[in-house]
Amino acid sequence: MVGGPSSLELPDWGRLRAGVGRLRGLRCIHTHLADEGLSRDDLTDLLLLRLDAMVSVSAQEDGLPGLAYIASLEPTVRSDKGIDEHEPVHPARIDIDFQAWIRELEDDLTRSVQGRDVETRDRAILVSVTAGRSNHELELHLDELRELARAADVTICDTLTQNRRQVDHKTVVGRGKLQDLMIMAFQSDVDLVIFDQDLTPTQARNLASELELRVIDRSQLILDIFAGRAQTRDGQVQVELAQLKYRLPRLAQRSDVSLSRLAGGIGGRGPGETKLEVDRRRVRGRVTHLERETKKLAQQREQRRRKRNRRGVPVLSIVGYTNAGKSTLLRSLTNSAPFVEDKMFATLDPMSRRLRFPREREVIITDTVGFIRDLPPELVAAFHATLEELHDAVLLLHVVDSSAPDIERRIEAVHTVLDGIGLGEIPELLIVNQIDKLPEGVGHAIAARHKGIAVSALEKVGLRELLVRAEEILWGPDSPEFDRRLIEGLAAEVEGG
C-alpha cells in the first residue's frame, strides 16, 4: 500500500481472524517523515483493527531509517491502558521472537475475555453531548443517565462528555471525541455505549458501524427499563407497543453487509431487501394487534372507573419526578405494602389504595409512574395506562425529592408533562419529601419557598399536616365534614403505624 503525505488508507479485511481474543494476523509498518513517533490515528487503527503491531519508522535527513516506534495491544490482565508502547529503537536492533510474542499476547487476550464472561450484566460507557448548556447542566444530565443505567442493571465502566455549539449530525460527537470513545471502549472491554441524546436512525447506524458495538440512546434505555418492570397486562402491552413504534424506523438501518439489496434486472430486490420487508411487515402486524388489545383494555379500565365514580369516591393521584418517593408515601399513608426500591422507574403499573377519613368519608389514592425530563412521544404512549387514572383525580399530590440538586427543574419537568396531557388545571398540593436526608430545618425552608408540605414518607414525618391540607382542599375548612381535631387524630394513627 502506498499512502499520501498525510494519511494511509487501509483496506477492509472483513472478518479476517476477527474472533474474540484473537489478533488480526497483520502488521502495519510505515514511515513518518518527521521523527514524531506514533500518531493518534496509528493507535486508533491498532485498536480498531486489532493489528498484531503498529510500527512507525522515522526517516533521517540523509534518507536512512531512524528510530522505530512499536506499539501493540495490551490485555487487561496486564494493565488497564490497552496499548503497550515500546521504547523506540533502531530497526537493526529490534530483537523479538515475533511468533512467540504474538502467541503469548493472544493467550492473554483470551484469558482476559474468559475471565469476564461470568458477568451477566452489560458493561457500558455513558456519553453525553450538550449544545449550549453549562458544565453544571452537563453533570446533572450525566448523573441522571447514571441512575437510569443503574436501574437497568448496567455496569458503568467509563463516561465521556463533550460540550459543542451543536451536535454532529452524523455521529453526535466530534471526530476527535469519537476516536477517544473507540479507545475507551477497547480499554474498558465494553459491549454497549449509551448516549444521553436521542439518536436518529442514521446517527445510530454510523456510530454502531464506527464502534462495532451496540449503541442505544436514552429513550431506548428507558423503554428497556419499562419492559423489565411492567407487571400488569396493561403495562406490558403499552411498553411493547412503544418499543415497536420506536424501532420500526430503525429496521432499515441494519449494517449487516450480507443482507445485500442488489439483484439483477430493473426493479429487482436482493435477499437483504426481502428480509427487511419481512421484518417491517411483521412489526406492523404486531403493532396493529397490540393497538386492538390496547383499546379492549382501555374499555375495561373505563368500566372500572365508571363503577368507582358512581360511588362518588374522590380520587387523589400521586405524581412526581421518578424516584421521588411516591410509592413510599402511598405505603405510609395506607399502611399497605407496594413495591418500593431506590431506583428510577421502580414502579410502573398504577396502584390504587383506599384511605378512610373521619365521618365515614374515604378517598382513593393512586400511585402513578414517575416522570422525567425531555419525555419523547414514544414514552408518553408507554405512560398511557397510568395517565388515564389522572383524569379522574380531584387533587394531585406532587411529590418532589428535597435532596435533589435540581429541584426546580424537576418540578418544571412534571408540570410540562401534566400540561401536555391536559391536566394542568387540576388542584395540586406540593409535597417536599425526603427531608430526613437534609440538615434539620432545610427541608421545611424548601417547602415554605415552594408553598408545599415538608414530609419524610420513610420516617412518617409531616403526614399529619399533609392530611389536614388535603382535607381542606377536598371539602374546605368550613365544610361540616371537616374536623381538624379528627383529622389530626387520624394522622397521628398513620404516623404511628
C-alpha positions as CSV (number, residue, x, y, z in Angstrom):
1,M,0.0,0.0,0.0
2,V,1.2,3.5,-0.8
3,G,-0.1,6.4,1.2
4,G,0.0,10.2,0.7
5,P,1.9,12.7,2.8
6,S,-0.7,12.9,5.5
7,S,-2.6,9.6,5.6
8,L,-2.5,5.9,4.6
9,E,-5.8,4.3,3.7
10,L,-6.0,0.7,4.9
11,P,-8.2,-1.9,3.0
12,D,-11.3,-3.5,4.5
13,W,-10.2,-7.0,5.6
14,G,-13.8,-8.0,6.6
15,R,-13.9,-10.6,9.4
16,L,-10.4,-12.0,8.8
17,R,-9.3,-13.5,12.1
18,A,-11.8,-11.3,13.9
19,G,-12.7,-13.8,16.7
20,V,-12.8,-12.8,20.3
21,G,-9.4,-12.9,21.9
22,R,-7.6,-13.0,18.5
23,L,-5.4,-10.6,16.7
24,R,-5.7,-9.8,13.0
25,G,-2.5,-11.5,11.9
26,L,-1.3,-8.4,10.2
27,R,1.4,-5.8,11.0
28,C,1.3,-2.2,9.7
29,I,4.8,-0.9,9.2
30,H,5.1,2.6,7.7
31,T,7.2,5.7,7.8
32,H,6.9,9.2,9.2
33,L,9.0,11.8,7.5
34,A,9.4,13.6,10.8
35,D,10.6,12.0,14.0
36,E,7.2,12.2,15.6
37,G,6.6,8.6,16.8
38,L,3.2,7.0,16.6
39,S,0.3,9.3,15.9
40,R,-3.2,9.2,17.4
41,D,-4.5,7.7,14.1
42,D,-1.9,5.0,14.3
43,L,-3.0,4.0,17.8
44,T,-6.7,4.2,16.9
45,D,-6.1,1.8,13.9
46,L,-4.2,-0.5,16.1
47,L,-7.2,-0.7,18.5
48,L,-10.0,-0.9,16.0
49,L,-8.3,-3.3,13.6
50,R,-6.7,-5.4,16.3
51,L,-3.4,-5.5,14.5
52,D,-0.5,-7.6,15.7
53,A,1.6,-4.5,15.8
54,M,1.8,-0.9,14.6
55,V,5.4,0.2,13.6
56,S,6.4,3.7,12.5
57,V,10.0,4.2,11.2
58,S,11.2,7.7,11.1
59,A,13.3,9.0,8.2
60,Q,16.6,10.9,8.7
61,E,17.7,13.8,6.5
62,D,20.2,11.5,4.7
63,G,17.4,9.1,3.8
64,L,18.4,6.4,6.2
65,P,16.0,5.0,8.8
66,G,16.0,6.5,12.2
67,L,14.2,5.1,15.3
68,A,11.4,2.6,15.1
69,Y,8.4,3.2,17.3
70,I,6.4,0.0,18.1
71,A,3.0,-0.4,19.8
72,S,0.9,-3.5,20.4
73,L,-2.3,-4.3,22.2
74,E,-2.1,-5.0,25.9
75,P,-4.5,-7.4,27.6
76,T,-6.5,-6.1,30.5
77,V,-4.9,-8.8,32.7
78,R,-1.6,-7.0,32.4
79,S,-2.8,-3.4,32.6
80,D,-5.7,-1.1,32.1
81,K,-4.0,1.1,29.4
82,G,-5.0,-1.1,26.5
83,I,-1.9,-0.2,24.4
84,D,1.7,-1.1,25.1
85,E,4.1,1.4,23.5
86,H,7.7,0.0,23.4
87,E,10.8,2.0,23.8
88,P,12.0,3.5,20.5
89,V,14.9,1.5,19.0
90,H,16.8,1.4,15.7
91,P,15.2,-1.1,13.3
92,A,18.5,-3.1,13.1
93,R,18.4,-3.6,16.9
94,I,14.9,-5.0,17.1
95,D,15.2,-8.4,18.8
96,I,11.8,-10.0,19.2
97,D,10.7,-13.6,18.7
98,F,7.6,-12.4,16.9
99,Q,5.7,-15.7,16.8
100,A,6.2,-16.4,20.5
101,W,5.4,-12.8,21.4
102,I,2.1,-12.8,19.4
103,R,1.1,-16.3,20.7
104,E,1.6,-15.0,24.3
105,L,-0.5,-11.9,23.6
106,E,-3.4,-13.9,22.1
107,D,-3.3,-16.3,25.1
108,D,-3.5,-13.3,27.5
109,L,-6.3,-11.7,25.5
110,T,-8.3,-14.9,25.5
111,R,-7.9,-15.3,29.3
112,S,-8.9,-11.7,29.8
113,V,-12.2,-12.2,27.9
114,Q,-12.9,-15.6,29.5
115,G,-12.4,-14.1,33.0
116,R,-15.2,-11.7,32.4
117,D,-17.7,-14.0,30.7
118,V,-19.2,-14.9,34.1
119,E,-20.6,-11.4,34.4
120,T,-24.1,-11.3,33.0
121,R,-24.6,-7.6,33.3
122,D,-23.9,-5.3,30.3
123,R,-20.8,-3.2,30.5
124,A,-21.3,0.3,29.1
125,I,-19.8,3.7,28.5
126,L,-22.1,6.7,29.0
127,V,-21.8,9.6,26.6
128,S,-23.4,13.0,27.0
129,V,-23.1,15.8,24.4
130,T,-24.7,19.1,25.2
131,A,-25.1,22.1,22.9
132,G,-25.2,25.5,24.6
133,R,-25.5,24.1,28.1
134,S,-23.4,24.9,31.1
135,N,-21.0,22.4,32.7
136,H,-23.3,22.2,35.7
137,E,-26.2,21.1,33.4
138,L,-23.9,18.7,31.7
139,E,-23.1,17.0,35.0
140,L,-26.8,16.9,36.0
141,H,-27.7,15.1,32.8
142,L,-24.8,12.7,33.2
143,D,-25.8,11.9,36.8
144,E,-29.4,11.2,35.7
145,L,-28.1,8.9,32.9
146,R,-26.0,7.0,35.5
147,E,-29.2,6.5,37.6
148,L,-31.1,5.2,34.6
149,A,-28.2,2.8,33.8
150,R,-28.2,1.6,37.4
151,A,-32.0,1.0,37.2
152,A,-31.3,-1.2,34.1
153,D,-28.6,-3.2,35.9
154,V,-25.8,-1.9,33.7
155,T,-22.2,-1.8,34.9
156,I,-20.8,1.6,34.1
157,C,-17.2,1.4,33.1
158,D,-16.5,4.9,32.0
159,T,-18.1,8.2,30.9
160,L,-17.4,10.7,28.1
161,T,-18.8,14.2,27.8
162,Q,-18.5,16.9,25.2
163,N,-19.9,20.5,25.0
164,R,-20.3,21.6,21.5
165,R,-22.1,24.5,19.8
166,Q,-24.2,21.9,18.0
167,V,-24.1,18.1,17.9
168,D,-22.6,16.4,14.9
169,H,-25.4,15.4,12.5
170,K,-23.6,12.2,11.6
171,T,-22.1,10.9,14.8
172,V,-23.3,13.3,17.5
173,V,-19.7,13.6,18.9
174,G,-16.9,15.2,17.0
175,R,-14.3,13.1,15.2
176,G,-11.6,13.5,17.9
177,K,-14.0,12.5,20.7
178,L,-15.2,9.6,18.6
179,Q,-11.6,8.3,18.5
180,D,-11.4,8.8,22.3
181,L,-14.6,6.8,22.6
182,M,-13.1,4.0,20.5
183,I,-10.0,3.7,22.6
184,M,-12.1,3.8,25.9
185,A,-14.4,1.1,24.5
186,F,-11.5,-1.2,23.8
187,Q,-9.6,-0.5,27.1
188,S,-12.7,-1.0,29.2
189,D,-13.8,-4.1,27.2
190,V,-17.4,-2.9,27.0
191,D,-20.2,-4.2,24.8
192,L,-22.6,-1.2,25.0
193,V,-22.5,2.5,24.5
194,I,-25.4,4.6,25.9
195,F,-26.0,8.2,24.6
196,D,-27.9,10.8,26.6
197,Q,-29.2,12.3,23.4
198,D,-32.0,10.7,21.3
199,L,-30.2,9.3,18.2
200,T,-31.6,9.5,14.7
201,P,-31.6,6.2,12.8
202,T,-28.7,7.5,10.7
203,Q,-26.6,8.5,13.7
204,A,-27.3,5.1,15.4
205,R,-26.1,3.3,12.3
206,N,-23.0,5.4,11.8
207,L,-22.0,5.0,15.5
208,A,-22.6,1.3,15.5
209,S,-20.5,1.0,12.3
210,E,-17.6,3.0,13.7
211,L,-17.6,1.5,17.2
212,E,-18.6,-2.1,16.2
213,L,-20.7,-2.2,19.4
214,R,-24.3,-1.9,20.4
215,V,-25.3,1.7,20.6
216,I,-28.5,2.9,22.3
217,D,-29.9,6.2,23.3
218,R,-31.7,7.5,26.4
219,S,-35.2,6.7,25.1
220,Q,-34.3,3.1,24.3
221,L,-32.7,2.7,27.7
222,I,-35.9,3.9,29.4
223,L,-38.1,1.6,27.3
224,D,-35.9,-1.3,28.2
225,I,-36.4,-0.4,31.9
226,F,-40.1,-0.3,31.3
227,A,-40.1,-3.7,29.6
228,G,-38.4,-5.3,32.6
229,R,-40.6,-3.6,35.3
230,A,-44.1,-3.8,33.8
231,Q,-46.1,-6.4,35.7
232,T,-49.8,-5.9,34.6
233,R,-51.1,-6.8,31.1
234,D,-51.9,-3.1,30.5
235,G,-48.3,-2.1,31.2
236,Q,-46.8,-4.9,29.2
237,V,-48.9,-4.1,26.1
238,Q,-48.2,-0.4,26.3
239,V,-44.5,-0.9,26.7
240,E,-44.2,-3.4,23.8
241,L,-46.2,-1.1,21.6
242,A,-43.9,1.8,22.4
243,Q,-40.8,-0.3,21.7
244,L,-42.1,-1.5,18.3
245,K,-43.0,2.0,17.2
246,Y,-39.6,3.3,18.3
247,R,-37.7,0.6,16.5
248,L,-39.7,0.4,13.3
249,P,-38.0,3.4,11.6
250,R,-34.6,1.8,12.6
251,L,-35.1,-1.6,11.0
252,A,-33.8,-0.4,7.6
253,Q,-30.6,0.8,9.2
254,R,-29.1,-2.7,9.7
255,S,-25.4,-2.8,8.9
256,D,-25.0,-6.5,8.1
257,V,-23.3,-6.5,4.7
258,S,-24.6,-10.0,4.0
259,L,-28.1,-8.5,3.5
260,S,-27.4,-7.1,0.1
261,R,-30.2,-5.0,-1.5
262,L,-28.9,-5.6,-5.0
263,A,-30.4,-8.0,-7.5
264,G,-30.4,-8.5,-11.3
265,G,-32.9,-6.7,-13.5
266,I,-34.7,-3.4,-13.3
267,G,-36.7,-3.2,-10.0
268,G,-35.2,-6.4,-8.7
269,R,-34.8,-6.8,-5.0
270,G,-32.0,-8.7,-3.3
271,P,-32.3,-11.0,-0.3
272,G,-31.5,-8.2,2.1
273,E,-34.4,-6.1,0.9
274,T,-36.7,-9.0,1.2
275,K,-35.6,-9.8,4.7
276,L,-36.0,-6.1,5.8
277,E,-39.5,-6.0,4.2
278,V,-40.5,-9.2,6.1
279,D,-39.2,-7.7,9.4
280,R,-41.2,-4.5,8.8
281,R,-44.3,-6.4,7.8
282,R,-44.1,-8.5,11.0
283,V,-43.6,-5.4,13.2
284,R,-46.5,-3.6,11.6
285,G,-48.7,-6.6,12.1
286,R,-47.7,-6.9,15.7
287,V,-48.4,-3.1,16.2
288,T,-51.9,-3.5,14.8
289,H,-52.6,-6.4,17.1
290,L,-51.4,-4.6,20.1
291,E,-53.4,-1.4,19.3
292,R,-56.6,-3.6,19.2
293,E,-55.7,-5.1,22.5
294,T,-55.0,-1.7,23.9
295,K,-58.5,-0.5,23.0
296,K,-60.0,-3.5,24.7
297,L,-58.0,-2.9,27.9
298,A,-58.9,0.8,27.8
299,Q,-62.6,-0.1,27.7
300,Q,-62.2,-2.4,30.7
301,R,-60.5,0.3,32.7
302,E,-63.2,2.8,31.7
303,Q,-65.9,0.4,33.1
304,R,-64.0,0.1,36.4
305,R,-63.7,3.9,36.6
306,R,-67.4,4.4,36.0
307,K,-68.3,1.9,38.7
308,R,-66.0,3.7,41.1
309,N,-67.3,7.2,40.1
310,R,-70.9,6.1,40.8
311,R,-69.9,5.7,44.4
312,G,-68.7,9.3,44.5
313,V,-65.3,8.5,46.0
314,P,-62.8,11.3,45.4
315,V,-59.5,10.3,43.7
316,L,-56.1,11.6,44.8
317,S,-53.3,10.9,42.4
318,I,-49.6,10.9,43.4
319,V,-47.4,12.4,40.7
320,G,-43.8,13.5,40.6
321,Y,-40.4,13.0,39.2
322,T,-39.1,9.4,39.1
323,N,-37.6,8.1,42.3
324,A,-39.0,11.0,44.4
325,G,-40.6,8.6,47.0
326,K,-44.2,8.3,45.6
327,S,-44.6,4.6,46.4
328,T,-43.1,5.1,49.9
329,L,-45.7,7.8,50.5
330,L,-48.5,5.6,49.4
331,R,-47.3,2.8,51.7
332,S,-47.0,5.2,54.7
333,L,-50.5,6.7,54.2
334,T,-52.4,3.5,53.7
335,N,-50.2,1.0,55.7
336,S,-50.0,-1.1,52.5
337,A,-47.0,-2.9,51.0
338,P,-46.5,-1.7,47.4
339,F,-43.1,-2.5,45.8
340,V,-40.5,0.1,46.8
341,E,-36.9,0.4,45.6
342,D,-34.4,3.2,45.4
343,K,-34.2,3.1,41.6
344,M,-35.7,5.1,38.8
345,F,-39.0,3.7,37.4
346,A,-39.1,1.0,40.1
347,T,-42.9,1.3,39.9
348,L,-44.6,1.4,36.5
349,D,-48.1,0.0,36.9
350,P,-50.8,2.2,38.6
351,M,-51.7,1.2,42.1
352,S,-54.8,2.3,44.0
353,R,-55.5,2.1,47.7
354,R,-58.3,3.4,49.9
355,L,-57.8,5.8,52.8
356,R,-60.8,6.4,55.2
357,F,-61.3,9.9,56.6
358,P,-63.4,10.8,59.6
359,R,-67.2,10.8,59.4
360,E,-67.1,7.8,57.1
361,R,-65.5,9.7,54.2
362,E,-62.9,7.9,52.2
363,V,-60.7,8.6,49.2
364,I,-58.8,6.5,46.7
365,I,-55.1,7.3,46.4
366,T,-53.5,6.3,43.1
367,D,-49.7,6.0,42.7
368,T,-48.5,6.7,39.1
369,V,-45.3,6.2,37.2
370,G,-42.6,8.8,37.7
371,F,-42.0,11.5,35.1
372,I,-38.6,12.5,33.7
373,R,-37.3,15.4,31.6
374,D,-37.5,15.5,27.8
375,L,-40.1,12.8,27.6
376,P,-40.2,11.5,24.0
377,P,-43.6,10.8,22.3
378,E,-42.9,7.0,22.4
379,L,-42.6,7.1,26.1
380,V,-45.7,9.2,26.6
381,A,-47.5,6.3,24.9
382,A,-46.0,3.9,27.4
383,F,-47.4,6.1,30.2
384,H,-50.9,6.0,28.7
385,A,-52.4,3.3,31.0
386,T,-51.2,5.2,34.1
387,L,-52.1,8.7,32.8
388,E,-55.7,7.7,32.2
389,E,-56.1,7.4,36.0
390,L,-55.0,11.0,36.4
391,H,-58.1,12.3,34.5
392,D,-60.4,11.3,37.4
393,A,-58.2,12.9,40.1
394,V,-59.7,15.8,42.1
395,L,-56.3,16.5,43.7
396,L,-52.7,15.9,42.6
397,L,-50.2,15.1,45.3
398,H,-47.0,16.3,43.6
399,V,-44.0,14.7,45.4
400,V,-40.6,16.2,44.9
401,D,-37.2,15.0,46.3
402,S,-36.0,17.7,48.5
403,S,-32.4,16.4,48.3
404,A,-32.2,16.7,44.5
405,P,-29.7,19.3,43.3
406,D,-32.1,20.5,40.6
407,I,-35.4,20.6,42.4
408,E,-36.8,23.5,40.4
409,R,-36.0,21.8,37.1
410,R,-37.7,18.6,38.2
411,I,-40.9,20.4,39.3
412,E,-40.9,22.2,35.9
413,A,-40.5,18.8,34.1
414,V,-43.5,17.4,35.9
415,H,-45.6,20.5,35.1
416,T,-44.6,20.2,31.4
417,V,-45.9,16.6,31.2
418,L,-49.1,17.4,33.0
419,D,-49.8,20.5,30.8
420,G,-49.0,18.4,27.7
421,I,-51.8,15.9,28.6
422,G,-54.3,18.5,29.6
423,L,-54.1,18.0,33.4
424,G,-52.5,21.3,34.3
425,E,-55.8,22.7,35.8
426,I,-56.3,20.0,38.5
427,P,-55.6,21.4,42.0
428,E,-52.1,20.4,43.2
429,L,-50.5,20.0,46.7
430,L,-46.7,20.1,46.6
431,I,-45.1,17.6,48.9
432,V,-41.4,18.1,49.6
433,N,-40.3,14.6,50.5
434,Q,-37.1,13.0,51.9
435,I,-36.4,15.9,54.3
436,D,-34.6,13.2,56.5
437,K,-31.7,13.4,54.1
438,L,-31.2,17.1,54.8
439,P,-30.0,19.0,57.9
440,E,-32.7,20.0,60.3
441,G,-34.9,22.9,59.1
442,V,-33.6,22.9,55.5
443,G,-36.5,20.7,54.2
444,H,-39.1,23.0,55.8
445,A,-37.4,26.0,54.3
446,I,-37.6,24.5,50.8
447,A,-41.2,23.6,51.4
448,A,-42.0,27.2,52.5
449,R,-40.3,28.6,49.5
450,H,-42.4,26.5,47.2
451,K,-45.6,26.7,49.3
452,G,-45.6,23.0,49.9
453,I,-45.6,20.5,52.8
454,A,-42.3,19.1,54.2
455,V,-42.5,15.3,54.9
456,S,-40.4,12.2,55.2
457,A,-42.5,9.4,53.8
458,L,-39.9,6.9,55.0
459,E,-39.9,8.2,58.6
460,K,-43.6,9.1,58.6
461,V,-42.9,12.7,59.5
462,G,-45.2,15.5,58.4
463,L,-48.1,13.3,57.3
464,R,-50.4,15.0,59.8
465,E,-50.1,18.4,58.1
466,L,-50.4,16.6,54.7
467,L,-53.8,15.0,55.6
468,V,-55.1,18.3,57.1
469,R,-54.2,20.3,53.9
470,A,-55.7,17.6,51.7
471,E,-58.9,17.7,53.7
472,E,-59.1,21.4,53.4
473,I,-58.7,21.3,49.6
474,L,-61.2,18.4,49.2
475,W,-64.0,19.6,51.4
476,G,-62.9,23.1,52.6
477,P,-62.3,24.3,56.2
478,D,-65.9,25.5,56.6
479,S,-67.5,22.2,55.5
480,P,-69.4,20.3,58.2
481,E,-67.4,17.3,57.1
482,F,-64.2,18.9,58.0
483,D,-62.9,18.4,61.6
484,R,-59.3,19.4,62.2
485,R,-59.2,17.6,65.5
486,L,-60.4,14.3,64.0
487,I,-58.1,14.6,61.0
488,E,-55.1,15.2,63.3
489,G,-56.1,12.1,65.3
490,L,-56.2,10.1,62.1
491,A,-52.9,11.5,61.0
492,A,-51.4,10.5,64.4
493,E,-52.6,6.9,63.8
494,V,-51.0,6.9,60.3
495,E,-47.7,8.3,61.6
496,G,-47.7,5.8,64.5
497,G,-48.0,2.9,62.0
